[in-house]
Amino acid sequence: MVGKDDFVQGFVPNHNHGSVDYTSVDAGHVHQCLDVTSPPVKMDDDDHVHYTVGYVVFEDGHTHHYQAYSGPAIPVGNGMHVHYYDFYTSEANGHRHRVKGVDQPAPGNK
């Protein structure tokens, strides 16, 4: 049995990533973005990405929708990896927000 802090070589199937982030400041406010990705989407080059879809937290009288893919896996040591993300939300109230950052580490160094 593999624990969350155990070193894992290679690819771990059926894992996902969580993230807690804030959007860019647009129209004088931000939204919090709480996210859990899909399981891995395998790529032709033996790497993987994750798909995510959701809504930012309600703020300033509205919300925004998003759907995006992460970047490829980035090994961060101790048998873990992360993914970089950079996307825009849908437009609402005449503006949209950018969301970018790195998700929480998951097992596997690939």
C-alpha positions as CSV (number, residue, x, y, z in Angstrom):
1,M,0.0,0.0,0.0
2,V,1.4,3.4,-1.0
3,G,0.9,6.4,1.3
4,K,0.8,10.0,0.4
5,D,4.4,10.6,1.4
6,D,5.9,7.4,-0.1
7,F,8.4,7.7,-3.1
8,V,6.8,6.3,-6.2
9,Q,8.9,5.7,-9.4
10,G,7.2,6.1,-12.7
11,F,3.5,6.8,-13.6
12,V,0.6,6.2,-11.2
13,P,-2.6,5.6,-13.0
14,N,-5.9,7.0,-11.9
15,H,-4.5,9.8,-9.8
16,N,-5.7,13.4,-9.7
17,H,-4.6,16.7,-8.3
18,G,-6.2,19.4,-6.2
19,S,-5.6,23.1,-6.1
20,V,-6.6,26.2,-4.2
21,D,-5.8,29.4,-5.9
22,Y,-7.2,32.9,-6.7
23,T,-8.0,34.5,-10.0
24,S,-6.3,37.6,-11.3
25,V,-7.8,40.9,-10.1
26,D,-10.2,42.2,-12.7
27,A,-13.1,44.7,-12.3
28,G,-11.9,45.3,-8.8
29,H,-12.2,41.8,-7.4
30,V,-10.9,38.3,-7.3
31,H,-12.5,34.8,-7.0
32,Q,-11.2,31.8,-5.2
33,C,-10.8,28.7,-7.3
34,L,-11.0,25.3,-5.7
35,D,-10.3,22.5,-8.1
36,V,-9.9,18.7,-8.4
37,T,-8.7,17.5,-11.8
38,S,-9.8,14.5,-13.9
39,P,-7.7,11.3,-13.8
40,P,-4.6,11.5,-16.1
41,V,-5.0,11.9,-19.9
42,K,-2.1,10.0,-21.5
43,M,-0.1,11.8,-24.2
44,D,1.7,10.3,-27.2
45,D,5.1,11.1,-25.6
46,D,4.5,8.9,-22.6
47,D,3.6,12.0,-20.5
48,H,0.2,13.0,-19.2
49,V,-2.0,16.1,-18.5
50,H,-5.2,16.6,-16.6
51,Y,-8.5,18.1,-17.6
52,T,-10.5,20.3,-15.3
53,V,-13.9,21.9,-15.4
54,G,-15.7,24.0,-12.8
55,Y,-16.8,27.4,-11.4
56,V,-14.9,29.9,-9.3
57,V,-16.4,30.9,-6.0
58,F,-19.3,33.4,-6.1
59,E,-18.0,36.9,-5.6
60,D,-19.2,40.5,-6.5
61,G,-22.6,39.2,-7.5
62,H,-21.5,36.6,-10.1
63,T,-19.4,33.6,-10.9
64,H,-17.3,32.3,-13.8
65,H,-17.0,29.0,-15.5
66,Y,-13.8,27.4,-16.8
67,Q,-12.5,24.3,-18.6
68,A,-8.9,23.7,-19.3
69,Y,-6.0,21.2,-19.6
70,S,-2.9,21.4,-17.4
71,G,0.6,21.3,-18.7
72,P,2.7,18.1,-18.6
73,A,4.0,16.5,-15.4
74,I,6.8,18.3,-13.6
75,P,8.8,16.0,-11.2
76,V,9.3,17.8,-7.8
77,G,11.3,15.1,-5.9
78,N,10.3,12.5,-3.4
79,G,8.5,10.6,-6.0
80,M,5.9,13.3,-6.6
81,H,4.9,15.6,-9.5
82,V,2.9,18.7,-10.2
83,H,1.3,20.3,-13.3
84,Y,1.4,24.0,-14.3
85,Y,-1.9,25.6,-15.4
86,D,-2.7,28.9,-17.1
87,F,-6.2,29.6,-18.4
88,Y,-9.0,32.2,-18.5
89,T,-12.5,31.9,-17.1
90,S,-15.6,32.6,-19.0
91,E,-16.8,36.2,-19.3
92,A,-19.4,37.5,-16.9
93,N,-20.4,41.1,-16.1
94,G,-18.1,42.3,-18.9
95,H,-14.9,40.7,-17.7
96,R,-13.0,37.5,-17.3
97,H,-10.2,36.4,-15.0
98,R,-6.9,34.6,-15.5
99,V,-6.0,31.6,-13.3
100,K,-2.4,30.3,-13.3
101,G,-0.3,28.4,-10.9
102,V,0.8,24.9,-9.9
103,D,-1.5,22.2,-8.5
104,Q,-0.8,20.1,-5.4
105,P,1.7,17.2,-5.7
106,A,0.5,13.7,-6.5
107,P,2.4,10.4,-6.4
108,G,4.6,9.4,-9.3
109,N,7.7,11.1,-10.7
110,K,6.2,11.0,-14.3
